């Protein structure tokens, strides 16, 4: 077994050592639900974001609060982020002080505060932000709305990136930003309610995803693409045992930036294809470009190793996306145009390499693609 090997230890709470005073750790979940009245499909996300536990105060410390920015006060809290994509996209933030947070840090992990709970198998909670509150508190970095959920998770296929998240490098805090996808293909079930509208989450139609990131800061560029709603253009059949996941941008190790590179994996009907720069013996090469047009965000990624070539083209309407908000553990907010969506569509072409050139394995249509792209303002290409 390769990258699809599950490793619950990498889903543990990672804010130890220096990360306790200057670090973040989050568990991300995204999935599609069906409106119980209209039958409309809608993608949702739920995230538990933790920051700087060693700096805990009686109340959540918000880094974007003007007086905190002026004094250089760093943030400290659990933030429950929940929302949806589509024409009425929104992101809602609920903050808890550390004294109200209960964490079981070792595998299997769990995080709980108020009625909000997250583990490898369960998600429950609610967020409610009035329009008046959102306007009065820009430091909350969120919209208004009401969302509640009660969900079960079955994490089916993992993307275990290996060396970069190995125990020694986790202990040394070598990377600026770590990534592990314990459930890059996950089945969600349960209910979710958005502003009074009830949705049903059906496992085989949830096209679910679950991962985590942790570290001291965020990468730029920031790229993520993933889907397990895949259909072969050659046969017309849905690929029920397949998923791809691409992420990264410009990782830093011991504060030294590497080239613009991505990690990638494609689990294709039982066959594993990985594109991992840390596994140099595989001959991995990656080229990618992202661009923002008037109406869309577009991604092109070409990855290869010694056996295969994978070409991925994705686009997502900006009207379906949101500009997702995070502040870094040092209190800065450098990502101000981080596009985030769950309605991406695309095409994947997978080729096998041989002495006589490339042979097409499959040409695949991808739907319900989770997607992100953003760069710090001063690093964007003209």
C-alpha positions as CSV (number, residue, x, y, z in Angstrom):
1,X,0.0,0.0,0.0
2,X,1.3,3.5,-0.9
3,X,0.0,7.0,-0.3
4,X,-3.5,5.7,0.4
5,X,-2.3,4.2,3.7
6,X,-4.3,5.7,6.6
7,X,-2.4,7.2,9.5
8,X,-4.6,8.6,12.3
9,X,-1.5,9.8,14.1
10,X,-1.2,12.6,11.5
11,X,-4.7,13.7,12.4
12,X,-3.6,14.4,16.0
13,X,-3.5,17.9,17.5
14,X,-0.1,19.3,16.4
15,X,0.3,22.5,18.5
16,X,3.2,21.4,20.6
17,X,6.5,23.0,21.3
18,X,7.0,26.4,19.5
19,X,3.7,25.9,17.7
20,X,1.9,26.4,21.0
21,X,2.8,30.1,20.9
22,X,3.0,30.6,17.1
23,X,1.1,27.9,15.3
24,X,-2.3,26.8,13.8
25,X,-3.9,23.4,13.3
26,X,-7.1,22.8,11.5
27,X,-9.4,20.0,10.4
28,X,-11.3,20.7,7.2
29,X,-14.4,18.9,5.9
30,X,-16.3,19.5,2.6
31,X,-19.2,17.6,1.0
32,X,-22.4,18.0,-1.1
33,X,-25.9,17.9,0.3
34,X,-29.4,17.7,-1.3
35,X,-32.2,20.1,-0.5
36,X,-35.1,18.1,1.0
37,X,-37.7,20.2,-0.8
38,X,-36.2,21.2,-4.1
39,X,-33.7,18.4,-4.7
40,X,-31.0,21.0,-5.4
41,X,-27.4,19.9,-4.7
42,X,-25.3,22.2,-2.7
43,X,-21.7,22.0,-1.5
44,X,-20.8,22.8,2.2
45,X,-17.7,23.0,4.3
46,X,-17.0,22.8,8.0
47,X,-13.7,23.5,9.6
48,X,-12.2,23.5,13.2
49,X,-9.3,25.9,13.3
50,X,-7.1,26.2,16.4
51,X,-4.5,28.9,17.0
52,X,-1.8,29.7,19.6
53,X,-3.1,27.8,22.7
54,X,-0.2,29.0,24.9
55,X,-1.5,32.6,24.5
56,X,-4.9,31.9,25.8
57,X,-6.9,34.6,27.5
58,X,-10.3,34.7,29.2
59,X,-11.9,35.6,25.9
60,X,-10.9,34.7,22.3
61,X,-8.0,37.0,21.2
62,X,-8.7,38.2,17.6
63,X,-5.7,39.4,15.7
64,X,-7.7,41.6,13.3
65,X,-9.2,43.7,16.1
66,X,-7.7,47.2,15.6
67,X,-6.3,47.6,19.1
68,X,-4.6,44.1,18.9
69,X,-3.1,44.9,15.5
70,X,-1.7,48.1,16.8
71,X,-0.1,46.4,19.8
72,X,1.1,43.3,17.8
73,X,-1.1,41.0,19.9
74,X,-1.2,37.5,18.4
75,X,-4.6,35.6,18.0
76,X,-5.6,32.7,20.3
77,X,-8.8,30.7,19.9
78,X,-10.7,27.9,18.4
79,X,-12.6,29.1,15.4
80,X,-15.4,26.9,14.0
81,X,-15.8,27.9,10.3
82,X,-18.8,26.7,8.4
83,X,-20.5,27.7,5.2
84,X,-21.5,26.9,1.6
85,X,-20.6,27.6,-2.0
86,X,-22.9,28.7,-4.8
87,X,-24.7,31.9,-5.6
88,X,-25.5,32.4,-1.9
89,X,-22.1,31.4,-0.7
90,X,-21.1,32.4,2.8
91,X,-18.5,31.7,5.5
92,X,-19.5,31.9,9.2
93,X,-17.1,32.1,12.1
94,X,-17.7,31.1,15.7
95,X,-14.9,31.8,18.2
96,X,-14.2,30.0,21.5
97,X,-11.6,30.8,24.2
98,X,-9.3,28.0,25.0
99,X,-10.8,27.6,28.5
100,X,-14.0,26.4,26.8
101,X,-12.3,23.9,24.5
102,X,-11.8,20.2,25.2
103,X,-9.3,18.4,22.9
104,X,-8.2,14.8,22.9
105,X,-4.9,15.4,21.1
106,X,-3.8,11.8,20.5
107,X,-5.3,9.5,17.9
108,X,-8.2,9.2,17.5
109,X,-8.5,13.0,18.0
110,X,-11.5,15.0,19.0
111,X,-12.3,18.7,19.5
112,X,-15.3,20.0,21.4
113,X,-16.6,23.4,22.4
114,X,-20.2,24.3,23.2
115,X,-22.4,22.2,20.8
116,X,-19.6,21.9,18.3
117,X,-17.7,18.6,18.0
118,X,-15.3,17.1,15.5
119,X,-13.6,13.7,15.3
120,X,-12.6,11.3,12.5
121,X,-16.2,9.9,12.6
122,X,-18.5,12.7,13.7
123,X,-19.3,16.3,13.1
124,X,-21.9,18.3,15.1
125,X,-22.5,21.9,15.7
126,X,-24.0,25.3,14.8
127,X,-23.0,28.8,13.9
128,X,-25.3,31.8,13.9
129,X,-24.2,35.3,13.0
130,X,-26.7,38.2,12.5
131,X,-26.2,40.8,9.9
132,X,-25.7,43.4,12.6
133,X,-23.0,41.4,14.3
134,X,-21.1,40.8,11.0
135,X,-21.2,44.5,10.3
136,X,-20.2,45.5,13.8
137,X,-17.3,43.0,14.0
138,X,-15.1,43.0,10.9
139,X,-12.4,41.3,13.0
140,X,-14.6,38.2,12.8
141,X,-13.8,38.1,9.1
142,X,-17.2,36.5,8.2
143,X,-20.6,36.9,6.7
144,X,-24.0,36.5,8.4
145,X,-26.3,33.5,8.4
146,X,-27.3,30.4,10.4
147,X,-26.0,26.9,9.8
148,X,-26.3,23.7,11.9
149,X,-25.2,20.1,11.2
150,X,-25.2,16.6,12.5
151,X,-23.0,14.3,10.4
152,X,-21.2,11.0,10.3
153,X,-18.0,10.5,8.4
154,X,-16.5,7.4,6.7
155,X,-13.0,8.2,5.6
156,X,-12.4,5.7,2.7
157,X,-9.1,6.7,0.9
158,X,-6.3,8.7,2.3
159,X,-3.5,10.8,0.8
160,X,-0.6,10.2,3.1
161,X,2.2,12.5,1.7
162,X,4.9,10.6,3.5
163,X,8.3,12.2,4.1
164,X,7.2,15.7,4.6
165,X,4.8,14.7,7.5
166,X,7.1,12.0,8.9
167,X,7.4,12.0,12.7
168,X,11.0,13.4,12.8
169,X,10.0,16.4,10.6
170,X,6.8,16.9,12.6
171,X,8.8,17.0,15.8
172,X,11.4,19.4,14.4
173,X,8.7,21.8,13.1
174,X,10.8,21.9,9.9
175,X,8.0,22.9,7.5
176,X,6.1,26.2,7.5
177,X,2.9,24.4,6.5
178,X,2.1,20.7,6.8
179,X,-0.7,18.8,5.0
180,X,-2.3,15.4,5.5
181,X,-5.6,14.1,3.9
182,X,-6.8,11.2,6.0
183,X,-10.0,11.2,4.0
184,X,-9.4,12.6,0.5
185,X,-12.3,10.3,-0.4
186,X,-14.9,10.4,2.4
187,X,-18.6,9.5,2.6
188,X,-20.7,11.9,4.8
189,X,-24.2,11.2,6.0
190,X,-26.7,13.1,8.1
191,X,-28.5,16.5,8.0
192,X,-27.5,20.1,7.6
193,X,-29.7,23.2,7.9
194,X,-28.9,26.5,6.2
195,X,-31.0,29.6,7.1
196,X,-34.0,27.4,7.8
197,X,-33.6,25.2,4.7
198,X,-33.1,21.5,5.4
199,X,-30.6,19.4,3.5
200,X,-29.9,15.7,3.5
201,X,-26.4,14.4,3.2
202,X,-26.4,11.1,1.3
203,X,-23.1,9.0,1.4
204,X,-22.9,8.0,-2.2
205,X,-23.8,11.6,-3.4
206,X,-21.8,13.5,-0.8
207,X,-18.5,13.4,-2.7
208,X,-16.8,14.1,0.6
209,X,-13.3,15.2,1.5
210,X,-11.5,15.6,4.8
211,X,-7.9,16.8,5.5
212,X,-5.9,18.9,7.8
213,X,-3.1,21.6,7.7
214,X,-0.9,22.9,10.5
215,X,2.2,25.0,10.9
216,X,3.4,28.6,11.6
217,X,2.2,30.3,8.4
218,X,0.5,29.8,5.0
219,X,1.9,29.0,1.6
220,X,1.8,31.4,-1.3
221,X,0.8,30.6,-3.9
222,X,-1.9,28.4,-2.3
223,X,-3.3,25.7,-4.6
224,X,-5.8,22.9,-3.9
225,X,-7.8,20.7,-6.2
226,X,-9.7,17.5,-5.3
227,X,-12.7,15.5,-6.4
228,X,-14.1,11.9,-6.2
229,X,-17.0,12.7,-8.6
230,X,-15.3,11.4,-11.7
231,X,-16.8,10.0,-14.9
232,X,-14.8,8.4,-17.8
233,X,-15.3,10.2,-21.1
234,X,-14.2,7.0,-22.8
235,X,-16.9,4.6,-21.3
236,X,-19.4,7.0,-19.8
237,X,-19.2,5.2,-16.5
238,X,-18.8,6.9,-13.1
239,X,-15.5,5.9,-11.4
240,X,-16.8,5.0,-8.0
241,X,-13.4,3.9,-6.7
242,X,-11.4,6.9,-7.7
243,X,-10.2,10.3,-6.3
244,X,-7.6,12.8,-7.0
245,X,-6.0,15.4,-4.7
246,X,-3.5,18.2,-5.6
247,X,-2.1,20.7,-3.2
248,X,0.8,23.0,-2.3
249,X,2.3,26.0,-3.9
250,X,5.7,27.2,-2.5
251,X,6.6,25.2,0.6
252,X,9.2,26.5,3.1
253,X,11.6,24.2,5.1
254,X,13.5,25.9,7.9
255,X,12.2,29.2,6.5
256,X,13.9,28.6,3.1
257,X,11.4,28.6,0.2
258,X,11.4,25.8,-2.3
259,X,10.4,26.1,-6.0
260,X,6.8,26.4,-6.9
261,X,5.8,22.8,-6.5
262,X,2.7,20.7,-5.8
263,X,2.0,17.4,-4.3
264,X,-0.5,15.2,-6.1
265,X,-2.2,11.8,-6.0
266,X,-4.6,10.0,-8.2
267,X,-6.3,6.8,-6.9
268,X,-7.8,5.4,-10.1
269,X,-10.0,2.4,-9.8
270,X,-7.6,0.7,-7.4
271,X,-4.3,1.8,-9.1
272,X,-2.2,4.4,-7.2
273,X,-0.3,7.2,-9.0
274,X,1.6,9.7,-6.9
275,X,3.5,12.9,-7.8
276,X,5.6,13.7,-4.7
277,X,8.7,15.9,-5.0
278,X,10.1,14.5,-1.7
279,X,10.3,11.0,-3.4
280,X,13.0,12.0,-5.8
281,X,13.6,8.5,-7.0
282,X,10.2,8.5,-8.7
283,X,11.3,11.2,-11.2
284,X,8.4,13.5,-10.3
285,X,8.0,16.7,-12.3
286,X,5.2,19.3,-11.9
287,X,4.2,22.4,-13.8
288,X,1.2,24.5,-13.0
289,X,-0.5,27.8,-13.7
290,X,-3.5,29.5,-12.1
291,X,-5.2,32.6,-13.4
292,X,-8.1,34.8,-12.5
293,X,-10.3,36.0,-15.4
294,X,-13.3,38.3,-15.2
295,X,-15.7,35.4,-14.4
296,X,-13.6,32.4,-13.4
297,X,-10.6,31.0,-11.6
298,X,-8.7,28.5,-13.8
299,X,-6.0,25.9,-13.0
300,X,-3.7,23.9,-15.3
301,X,-1.5,21.3,-13.7
302,X,0.8,18.8,-15.5
303,X,2.4,16.1,-13.3
304,X,4.5,13.2,-14.2
305,X,6.6,10.4,-12.7
306,X,8.5,7.6,-14.3
307,X,5.3,5.7,-15.2
308,X,2.6,8.1,-16.0
309,X,1.6,11.7,-17.0
310,X,-1.5,13.4,-15.5
311,X,-2.8,16.6,-17.0
312,X,-5.5,18.4,-15.0
313,X,-7.6,21.4,-16.2
314,X,-10.1,22.9,-13.8
315,X,-12.3,26.0,-13.8
316,X,-14.8,27.4,-11.3
317,X,-17.2,30.4,-11.6
318,X,-16.2,33.2,-9.3
319,X,-19.9,33.8,-8.5
320,X,-19.9,30.3,-6.9
321,X,-16.8,30.9,-4.9
322,X,-15.9,33.0,-1.8
323,X,-12.8,34.8,-0.6
324,X,-11.9,32.6,2.3
325,X,-10.5,34.4,5.4
326,X,-7.7,33.3,7.8
327,X,-5.3,35.2,10.0
328,X,-1.8,33.7,10.6
329,X,-0.6,32.9,14.1
330,X,1.6,36.1,14.0
331,X,-1.6,38.2,13.6
332,X,-1.1,39.1,10.0
333,X,-3.6,38.6,7.2
334,X,-1.6,38.5,4.0
335,X,-4.0,36.3,2.0
336,X,-6.8,38.7,1.0
337,X,-7.7,37.1,-2.3
338,X,-7.8,33.4,-1.5
339,X,-10.4,32.0,-3.8
340,X,-12.2,29.0,-2.4
341,X,-14.9,26.9,-4.1
342,X,-16.6,23.5,-4.2
343,X,-18.3,23.6,-7.6
344,X,-15.3,23.3,-9.8
345,X,-15.5,21.3,-13.0
346,X,-12.6,19.9,-15.1
347,X,-10.9,17.3,-17.2
348,X,-8.2,14.9,-16.3
349,X,-6.1,13.0,-18.9
350,X,-4.0,10.2,-17.6
351,X,-1.3,8.7,-19.8
352,X,1.1,5.7,-19.4
353,X,4.7,6.4,-20.5
354,X,6.4,3.8,-22.7
355,X,9.3,3.4,-25.1
356,X,7.0,4.4,-28.0
357,X,5.6,7.5,-26.3
358,X,2.4,8.0,-24.2
359,X,-0.7,5.8,-24.2
360,X,-4.0,7.2,-22.9
361,X,-5.3,5.3,-19.8
362,X,-8.4,7.4,-19.5
363,X,-9.9,10.8,-20.3
364,X,-12.0,11.9,-17.3
365,X,-14.7,14.5,-16.5
366,X,-14.5,15.8,-12.9
367,X,-17.3,17.5,-11.0
368,X,-17.9,18.9,-7.5
369,X,-14.2,19.8,-7.4
370,X,-12.9,21.5,-4.2
371,X,-10.6,24.2,-5.3
372,X,-8.5,27.0,-4.0
373,X,-6.1,29.6,-5.4
374,X,-4.5,32.7,-3.8
375,X,-1.1,34.5,-3.7
376,X,0.1,37.3,-1.5
377,X,-0.5,40.6,-3.2
378,X,3.2,41.4,-3.7
379,X,4.0,38.0,-5.1
380,X,1.3,37.8,-7.9
381,X,2.5,37.8,-11.4
382,X,1.7,40.9,-13.5
